[in-house]
Amino acid sequence: MRIAIFGTGGAGGYFGAQLARAGEDVTFIARGEHLRAIRARGLRVETSKGEIVVHPARAFDDPAQVGVVDAVIVGVKTWQVPEAGRAIRPMIGPETIVVPLQNGVEAASQLADVVGAEHVLGGLCATMSRVAGPGHISSIGEVHFVKFGELDGRPSERAERLRQAFERAGVKAEVPPQIEAAVWEKFLFVVPYGGVGAVTRAPAGVIRALPETRRMLEACAREIFEVARARGVALANGATERAMAFIDSLAASGTTSLQRDVADGKPSELDAWNGAVVHLGREAGVPTPLHEFIYHSLLPQELRARGKVEFPT
């Protein structure tokens, strides 16, 4: 398959490198020093099983130079998704599919608004990978997978073709019967973990062990579950318990990208995580008081990181 990776960060770089190593025709969209390093030295991915080097690597900063592809994997941050949708349009042909991998529940609809719903699949991923330097991805752990599927839940040849490409690359890939529910189920553990961690500035081992913060995690998960159900998402019973079990399985020192970005004074995915729970809950008539508290507490730092307010730290 001809596959474009739009956003060669941790997830895009890791999965794109696996696909390229397996012989798929992969093009990386990157920018700045990262792009220059990929062009000069290839894309290097350090994993627990050894190093992957994609060299030479086909890499551009302008999607118009790529041409039409079979699939676009969107690996940018959640707040960049609408812009990404506009940027990828030159790569979209009549049969092209677009798969978002963001930790949020609105990316597919945002992309559909720009490129057309007929091109967009729902998607998610799991990987502990990050950009360690220009042209260099560092990946740890053994859990790396992708899930994607048609938004209406129907089986499709195009989704199966992409699944097989990932499988050939040694990446665990699944087409769930209800991708929307799968996306929300991941949201159910990522957002409480990220929001409570960010507002308390404590790692997973602490927030799950203290009775007070554990109750916050559980309450956050229940609020998300109620919002999902009110919006017609077919989350199975026990989803909140599974979310807590996953948090319990994490390394005690673990933190989310949201928590790290807030602590570092960088723009974060706050609006797409806890903020999304708040506004989607309002639309559905479901109260989300704990997510409102977390979102409003972190909002001044988020606005400061985005240059919209100024105050000393």
Contacts in CASP RR format, 6 or more apart in sequence:
PFRMAT RR
TARGET T0000
AUTHOR 0000-0000-0000
METHOD contacts of the structure
MODEL  1
MRIAIFGTGGAGGYFGAQLARAGEDVTFIARGEHLRAIRARGLRVETSKG
EIVVHPARAFDDPAQVGVVDAVIVGVKTWQVPEAGRAIRPMIGPETIVVP
LQNGVEAASQLADVVGAEHVLGGLCATMSRVAGPGHISSIGEVHFVKFGE
LDGRPSERAERLRQAFERAGVKAEVPPQIEAAVWEKFLFVVPYGGVGAVT
RAPAGVIRALPETRRMLEACAREIFEVARARGVALANGATERAMAFIDSL
AASGTTSLQRDVADGKPSELDAWNGAVVHLGREAGVPTPLHEFIYHSLLP
QELRARGKVEFPT
1 24 0 8 1.000
1 25 0 8 1.000
1 70 0 8 1.000
1 71 0 8 1.000
1 161 0 8 1.000
1 162 0 8 1.000
1 165 0 8 1.000
2 24 0 8 1.000
2 25 0 8 1.000
2 27 0 8 1.000
2 69 0 8 1.000
2 70 0 8 1.000
2 71 0 8 1.000
3 16 0 8 1.000
3 19 0 8 1.000
3 24 0 8 1.000
3 25 0 8 1.000
3 26 0 8 1.000
3 27 0 8 1.000
3 69 0 8 1.000
3 70 0 8 1.000
3 71 0 8 1.000
3 72 0 8 1.000
3 73 0 8 1.000
3 165 0 8 1.000
4 26 0 8 1.000
4 27 0 8 1.000
4 28 0 8 1.000
4 29 0 8 1.000
4 63 0 8 1.000
4 66 0 8 1.000
4 69 0 8 1.000
4 71 0 8 1.000
4 72 0 8 1.000
4 73 0 8 1.000
4 88 0 8 1.000
4 91 0 8 1.000
5 12 0 8 1.000
5 13 0 8 1.000
5 15 0 8 1.000
5 16 0 8 1.000
5 26 0 8 1.000
5 27 0 8 1.000
5 28 0 8 1.000
5 29 0 8 1.000
5 73 0 8 1.000
5 75 0 8 1.000
6 29 0 8 1.000
6 63 0 8 1.000
6 72 0 8 1.000
6 73 0 8 1.000
6 74 0 8 1.000
6 75 0 8 1.000
6 76 0 8 1.000
6 84 0 8 1.000
6 87 0 8 1.000
6 88 0 8 1.000
7 13 0 8 1.000
7 28 0 8 1.000
7 29 0 8 1.000
7 30 0 8 1.000
7 74 0 8 1.000
7 75 0 8 1.000
7 76 0 8 1.000
7 84 0 8 1.000
8 16 0 8 1.000
8 28 0 8 1.000
8 29 0 8 1.000
8 30 0 8 1.000
8 34 0 8 1.000
8 38 0 8 1.000
8 43 0 8 1.000
8 59 0 8 1.000
9 30 0 8 1.000
9 34 0 8 1.000
9 75 0 8 1.000
9 129 0 8 1.000
9 130 0 8 1.000
9 131 0 8 1.000
9 137 0 8 1.000
10 127 0 8 1.000
10 129 0 8 1.000
10 130 0 8 1.000
10 131 0 8 1.000
10 137 0 8 1.000
10 139 0 8 1.000
11 75 0 8 1.000
11 101 0 8 1.000
11 125 0 8 1.000
11 127 0 8 1.000
11 129 0 8 1.000
12 73 0 8 1.000
12 75 0 8 1.000
12 101 0 8 1.000
12 129 0 8 1.000
13 28 0 8 1.000
13 43 0 8 1.000
13 45 0 8 1.000
13 129 0 8 1.000
13 137 0 8 1.000
14 45 0 8 1.000
14 47 0 8 1.000
14 127 0 8 1.000
14 129 0 8 1.000
14 137 0 8 1.000
14 139 0 8 1.000
14 144 0 8 1.000
15 73 0 8 1.000
15 101 0 8 1.000
15 125 0 8 1.000
15 127 0 8 1.000
15 144 0 8 1.000
15 146 0 8 1.000
15 166 0 8 1.000
15 169 0 8 1.000
15 171 0 8 1.000
16 26 0 8 1.000
16 28 0 8 1.000
16 54 0 8 1.000
16 73 0 8 1.000
17 43 0 8 1.000
17 45 0 8 1.000
17 52 0 8 1.000
17 54 0 8 1.000
17 137 0 8 1.000
18 52 0 8 1.000
18 166 0 8 1.000
18 169 0 8 1.000
18 170 0 8 1.000
18 171 0 8 1.000
19 26 0 8 1.000
19 165 0 8 1.000
19 166 0 8 1.000
19 169 0 8 1.000
19 171 0 8 1.000
20 26 0 8 1.000
20 43 0 8 1.000
20 54 0 8 1.000
20 57 0 8 1.000
21 52 0 8 1.000
21 54 0 8 1.000
21 169 0 8 1.000
22 165 0 8 1.000
22 168 0 8 1.000
22 169 0 8 1.000
22 170 0 8 1.000
24 165 0 8 1.000
24 168 0 8 1.000
24 169 0 8 1.000
26 54 0 8 1.000
26 58 0 8 1.000
27 58 0 8 1.000
27 59 0 8 1.000
27 60 0 8 1.000
27 66 0 8 1.000
27 69 0 8 1.000
28 38 0 8 1.000
28 43 0 8 1.000
28 57 0 8 1.000
28 58 0 8 1.000
28 59 0 8 1.000
28 60 0 8 1.000
29 59 0 8 1.000
29 60 0 8 1.000
29 61 0 8 1.000
29 63 0 8 1.000
29 66 0 8 1.000
30 38 0 8 1.000
30 59 0 8 1.000
30 61 0 8 1.000
31 61 0 8 1.000
32 61 0 8 1.000
33 134 0 8 1.000
34 131 0 8 1.000
34 133 0 8 1.000
34 134 0 8 1.000
34 135 0 8 1.000
35 59 0 8 1.000
35 60 0 8 1.000
35 61 0 8 1.000
36 134 0 8 1.000
37 133 0 8 1.000
37 134 0 8 1.000
37 135 0 8 1.000
37 136 0 8 1.000
38 57 0 8 1.000
38 59 0 8 1.000
38 134 0 8 1.000
38 135 0 8 1.000
39 57 0 8 1.000
39 59 0 8 1.000
41 55 0 8 1.000
41 135 0 8 1.000
42 53 0 8 1.000
42 54 0 8 1.000
42 55 0 8 1.000
42 56 0 8 1.000
42 57 0 8 1.000
42 59 0 8 1.000
42 135 0 8 1.000
43 53 0 8 1.000
43 54 0 8 1.000
43 55 0 8 1.000
43 57 0 8 1.000
43 59 0 8 1.000
43 135 0 8 1.000
43 137 0 8 1.000
44 51 0 8 1.000
44 52 0 8 1.000
44 53 0 8 1.000
44 54 0 8 1.000
44 135 0 8 1.000
44 136 0 8 1.000
44 137 0 8 1.000
45 51 0 8 1.000
45 52 0 8 1.000
45 53 0 8 1.000
45 54 0 8 1.000
45 129 0 8 1.000
45 136 0 8 1.000
45 137 0 8 1.000
45 138 0 8 1.000
45 139 0 8 1.000
46 132 0 8 1.000
46 136 0 8 1.000
46 137 0 8 1.000
46 138 0 8 1.000
46 139 0 8 1.000
47 139 0 8 1.000
48 139 0 8 1.000
48 140 0 8 1.000
48 141 0 8 1.000
48 142 0 8 1.000
60 66 0 8 1.000
63 87 0 8 1.000
63 88 0 8 1.000
63 89 0 8 1.000
63 90 0 8 1.000
63 91 0 8 1.000
64 90 0 8 1.000
66 90 0 8 1.000
66 91 0 8 1.000
67 90 0 8 1.000
67 91 0 8 1.000
68 91 0 8 1.000
68 92 0 8 1.000
68 93 0 8 1.000
68 96 0 8 1.000
69 91 0 8 1.000
69 96 0 8 1.000
70 95 0 8 1.000
70 96 0 8 1.000
70 97 0 8 1.000
70 161 0 8 1.000
71 96 0 8 1.000
71 97 0 8 1.000
71 98 0 8 1.000
71 99 0 8 1.000
71 162 0 8 1.000
72 88 0 8 1.000
72 91 0 8 1.000
72 92 0 8 1.000
72 96 0 8 1.000
72 97 0 8 1.000
72 98 0 8 1.000
72 99 0 8 1.000
73 99 0 8 1.000
73 101 0 8 1.000
74 81 0 8 1.000
74 84 0 8 1.000
74 85 0 8 1.000
74 88 0 8 1.000
74 98 0 8 1.000
74 99 0 8 1.000
74 100 0 8 1.000
74 101 0 8 1.000
74 102 0 8 1.000
74 107 0 8 1.000
74 111 0 8 1.000
75 84 0 8 1.000
75 100 0 8 1.000
75 101 0 8 1.000
75 102 0 8 1.000
76 83 0 8 1.000
76 84 0 8 1.000
76 102 0 8 1.000
77 102 0 8 1.000
77 267 0 8 1.000
77 269 0 8 1.000
78 102 0 8 1.000
78 103 0 8 1.000
78 104 0 8 1.000
78 106 0 8 1.000
78 107 0 8 1.000
78 269 0 8 1.000
78 271 0 8 1.000
78 272 0 8 1.000
78 273 0 8 1.000
79 267 0 8 1.000
79 269 0 8 1.000
79 271 0 8 1.000
79 272 0 8 1.000
81 100 0 8 1.000
81 102 0 8 1.000
81 106 0 8 1.000
81 107 0 8 1.000
81 110 0 8 1.000
81 111 0 8 1.000
82 110 0 8 1.000
82 113 0 8 1.000
82 114 0 8 1.000
84 111 0 8 1.000
85 98 0 8 1.000
85 110 0 8 1.000
85 111 0 8 1.000
85 114 0 8 1.000
85 115 0 8 1.000
86 114 0 8 1.000
88 98 0 8 1.000
88 115 0 8 1.000
89 114 0 8 1.000
89 115 0 8 1.000
92 98 0 8 1.000
92 115 0 8 1.000
92 119 0 8 1.000
95 158 0 8 1.000
96 119 0 8 1.000
97 119 0 8 1.000
97 120 0 8 1.000
97 121 0 8 1.000
97 158 0 8 1.000
97 159 0 8 1.000
97 162 0 8 1.000
98 111 0 8 1.000
98 115 0 8 1.000
98 119 0 8 1.000
98 120 0 8 1.000
98 121 0 8 1.000
99 120 0 8 1.000
99 121 0 8 1.000
99 122 0 8 1.000
99 123 0 8 1.000
99 148 0 8 1.000
99 162 0 8 1.000
100 107 0 8 1.000
100 108 0 8 1.000
100 111 0 8 1.000
100 120 0 8 1.000
100 122 0 8 1.000
100 123 0 8 1.000
101 123 0 8 1.000
101 124 0 8 1.000
101 125 0 8 1.000
101 146 0 8 1.000
102 124 0 8 1.000
102 269 0 8 1.000
102 272 0 8 1.000
103 124 0 8 1.000
103 186 0 8 1.000
103 187 0 8 1.000
103 190 0 8 1.000
103 257 0 8 1.000
103 269 0 8 1.000
103 272 0 8 1.000
103 273 0 8 1.000
104 183 0 8 1.000
104 187 0 8 1.000
104 190 0 8 1.000
104 269 0 8 1.000
104 272 0 8 1.000
104 273 0 8 1.000
104 276 0 8 1.000
105 183 0 8 1.000
105 184 0 8 1.000
105 187 0 8 1.000
105 276 0 8 1.000
105 280 0 8 1.000
106 272 0 8 1.000
106 276 0 8 1.000
107 122 0 8 1.000
108 120 0 8 1.000
108 121 0 8 1.000
108 122 0 8 1.000
108 123 0 8 1.000
108 151 0 8 1.000
108 183 0 8 1.000
111 119 0 8 1.000
111 120 0 8 1.000
112 119 0 8 1.000
112 120 0 8 1.000
112 151 0 8 1.000
117 151 0 8 1.000
120 151 0 8 1.000
121 148 0 8 1.000
121 149 0 8 1.000
121 150 0 8 1.000
121 151 0 8 1.000
121 159 0 8 1.000
121 179 0 8 1.000
122 148 0 8 1.000
122 149 0 8 1.000
122 150 0 8 1.000
122 151 0 8 1.000
122 179 0 8 1.000
122 180 0 8 1.000
122 183 0 8 1.000
123 146 0 8 1.000
123 147 0 8 1.000
123 148 0 8 1.000
123 149 0 8 1.000
123 179 0 8 1.000
123 182 0 8 1.000
123 183 0 8 1.000
124 146 0 8 1.000
124 147 0 8 1.000
124 148 0 8 1.000
124 182 0 8 1.000
124 183 0 8 1.000
124 186 0 8 1.000
125 144 0 8 1.000
125 145 0 8 1.000
125 146 0 8 1.000
125 147 0 8 1.000
126 143 0 8 1.000
126 144 0 8 1.000
126 145 0 8 1.000
126 186 0 8 1.000
127 139 0 8 1.000
127 143 0 8 1.000
127 144 0 8 1.000
127 145 0 8 1.000
128 139 0 8 1.000
128 140 0 8 1.000
128 141 0 8 1.000
128 143 0 8 1.000
129 137 0 8 1.000
129 138 0 8 1.000
129 139 0 8 1.000
129 140 0 8 1.000
129 144 0 8 1.000
130 137 0 8 1.000
130 138 0 8 1.000
130 139 0 8 1.000
131 137 0 8 1.000
131 138 0 8 1.000
132 138 0 8 1.000
144 171 0 8 1.000
144 172 0 8 1.000
145 171 0 8 1.000
145 172 0 8 1.000
145 173 0 8 1.000
145 174 0 8 1.000
146 166 0 8 1.000
146 171 0 8 1.000
146 172 0 8 1.000
146 173 0 8 1.000
146 174 0 8 1.000
147 173 0 8 1.000
147 174 0 8 1.000
147 175 0 8 1.000
147 176 0 8 1.000
147 179 0 8 1.000
147 182 0 8 1.000
148 159 0 8 1.000
148 162 0 8 1.000
148 163 0 8 1.000
148 173 0 8 1.000
148 175 0 8 1.000
148 179 0 8 1.000
149 156 0 8 1.000
149 159 0 8 1.000
149 175 0 8 1.000
149 176 0 8 1.000
149 179 0 8 1.000
150 156 0 8 1.000
150 159 0 8 1.000
150 179 0 8 1.000
151 179 0 8 1.000
151 180 0 8 1.000
153 177 0 8 1.000
153 178 0 8 1.000
153 179 0 8 1.000
155 175 0 8 1.000
159 175 0 8 1.000
160 175 0 8 1.000
162 173 0 8 1.000
163 173 0 8 1.000
163 174 0 8 1.000
163 175 0 8 1.000
166 172 0 8 1.000
166 173 0 8 1.000
167 173 0 8 1.000
176 182 0 8 1.000
178 234 0 8 1.000
180 233 0 8 1.000
180 234 0 8 1.000
181 233 0 8 1.000
181 234 0 8 1.000
181 235 0 8 1.000
181 236 0 8 1.000
184 224 0 8 1.000
184 228 0 8 1.000
184 233 0 8 1.000
184 235 0 8 1.000
185 235 0 8 1.000
185 239 0 8 1.000
185 242 0 8 1.000
185 243 0 8 1.000
187 224 0 8 1.000
187 273 0 8 1.000
188 221 0 8 1.000
188 224 0 8 1.000
188 225 0 8 1.000
188 228 0 8 1.000
188 235 0 8 1.000
188 239 0 8 1.000
188 240 0 8 1.000
188 242 0 8 1.000
188 243 0 8 1.000
189 221 0 8 1.000
189 242 0 8 1.000
189 243 0 8 1.000
189 244 0 8 1.000
189 246 0 8 1.000
189 247 0 8 1.000
190 256 0 8 1.000
190 273 0 8 1.000
191 220 0 8 1.000
191 224 0 8 1.000
191 273 0 8 1.000
191 274 0 8 1.000
191 277 0 8 1.000
191 291 0 8 1.000
192 216 0 8 1.000
192 217 0 8 1.000
192 218 0 8 1.000
192 220 0 8 1.000
192 221 0 8 1.000
192 224 0 8 1.000
192 243 0 8 1.000
192 247 0 8 1.000
193 204 0 8 1.000
193 207 0 8 1.000
193 217 0 8 1.000
193 247 0 8 1.000
193 250 0 8 1.000
193 256 0 8 1.000
194 255 0 8 1.000
194 256 0 8 1.000
194 258 0 8 1.000
194 259 0 8 1.000
194 273 0 8 1.000
195 220 0 8 1.000
195 256 0 8 1.000
195 258 0 8 1.000
195 259 0 8 1.000
195 273 0 8 1.000
195 274 0 8 1.000
195 294 0 8 1.000
195 298 0 8 1.000
196 207 0 8 1.000
196 213 0 8 1.000
196 216 0 8 1.000
196 217 0 8 1.000
196 220 0 8 1.000
196 294 0 8 1.000
197 203 0 8 1.000
197 204 0 8 1.000
197 207 0 8 1.000
197 255 0 8 1.000
197 256 0 8 1.000
197 259 0 8 1.000
198 256 0 8 1.000
198 258 0 8 1.000
198 259 0 8 1.000
198 262 0 8 1.000
198 263 0 8 1.000
198 268 0 8 1.000
198 270 0 8 1.000
198 294 0 8 1.000
198 298 0 8 1.000
199 293 0 8 1.000
199 294 0 8 1.000
199 297 0 8 1.000
199 298 0 8 1.000
200 206 0 8 1.000
200 207 0 8 1.000
200 213 0 8 1.000
201 259 0 8 1.000
201 263 0 8 1.000
202 213 0 8 1.000
203 252 0 8 1.000
203 253 0 8 1.000
203 254 0 8 1.000
203 255 0 8 1.000
204 247 0 8 1.000
204 250 0 8 1.000
204 251 0 8 1.000
204 252 0 8 1.000
204 253 0 8 1.000
204 254 0 8 1.000
204 255 0 8 1.000
205 250 0 8 1.000
205 252 0 8 1.000
205 253 0 8 1.000
205 254 0 8 1.000
206 213 0 8 1.000
206 252 0 8 1.000
207 213 0 8 1.000
207 214 0 8 1.000
207 216 0 8 1.000
207 217 0 8 1.000
208 214 0 8 1.000
208 217 0 8 1.000
208 244 0 8 1.000
208 247 0 8 1.000
208 248 0 8 1.000
216 290 0 8 1.000
217 244 0 8 1.000
217 247 0 8 1.000
218 240 0 8 1.000
218 244 0 8 1.000
219 290 0 8 1.000
220 290 0 8 1.000
220 291 0 8 1.000
220 294 0 8 1.000
221 239 0 8 1.000
221 240 0 8 1.000
221 243 0 8 1.000
221 244 0 8 1.000
222 240 0 8 1.000
223 277 0 8 1.000
223 286 0 8 1.000
223 287 0 8 1.000
223 288 0 8 1.000
223 289 0 8 1.000
223 290 0 8 1.000
223 291 0 8 1.000
224 277 0 8 1.000
224 291 0 8 1.000
225 235 0 8 1.000
225 239 0 8 1.000
225 240 0 8 1.000
226 286 0 8 1.000
227 277 0 8 1.000
227 280 0 8 1.000
227 281 0 8 1.000
227 284 0 8 1.000
227 286 0 8 1.000
227 288 0 8 1.000
228 235 0 8 1.000
229 235 0 8 1.000
230 281 0 8 1.000
230 284 0 8 1.000
230 285 0 8 1.000
230 286 0 8 1.000
231 280 0 8 1.000
231 283 0 8 1.000
231 284 0 8 1.000
257 268 0 8 1.000
257 269 0 8 1.000
258 268 0 8 1.000
258 269 0 8 1.000
258 270 0 8 1.000
258 273 0 8 1.000
261 267 0 8 1.000
261 268 0 8 1.000
261 269 0 8 1.000
261 305 0 8 1.000
262 268 0 8 1.000
262 270 0 8 1.000
262 298 0 8 1.000
262 301 0 8 1.000
262 302 0 8 1.000
262 305 0 8 1.000
265 301 0 8 1.000
265 304 0 8 1.000
265 305 0 8 1.000
266 305 0 8 1.000
267 302 0 8 1.000
267 305 0 8 1.000
267 306 0 8 1.000
268 298 0 8 1.000
268 302 0 8 1.000
268 305 0 8 1.000
270 295 0 8 1.000
270 298 0 8 1.000
270 299 0 8 1.000
270 302 0 8 1.000
271 302 0 8 1.000
274 291 0 8 1.000
274 294 0 8 1.000
274 295 0 8 1.000
274 298 0 8 1.000
275 291 0 8 1.000
275 295 0 8 1.000
277 288 0 8 1.000
277 291 0 8 1.000
277 295 0 8 1.000
278 288 0 8 1.000
278 291 0 8 1.000
278 292 0 8 1.000
278 295 0 8 1.000
281 287 0 8 1.000
281 288 0 8 1.000
282 288 0 8 1.000
300 309 0 8 1.000
300 311 0 8 1.000
303 309 0 8 1.000
304 310 0 8 1.000
304 311 0 8 1.000
END
